């Protein structure tokens, strides 16, 4: 594993220490790695949603009413 040196603000350092002290994590490194994994997962979800929105926008707009859209959506869900 690659070793890094980082600087933390006092509140962030205290929070990290409390997580380790409360035995939520065995070390600050473990906690920081978990936070990075969570951030990467969140970014992947954001990228997926953005791609879906981009595709929807590029497919054009409709002049259907809300009721028509809802009826079409229900029809697609019910087969």
C-alpha angles and dihedrals in degrees: 000000000000116000120226136182117219136176120226133193114247095253091050092048091049091050092050091049091050092052090053092042091052088051094241086130132013094228144002089251092057090049094048091049089051091050091050091049090051092049091049091050091048091050091051089053091048091049090050092050091046091052091050091049092047090051091048092050092047093051091068137248131284133222092206117125122247089255093053092049091049091049091050092048093050090047091053092048094049093047 
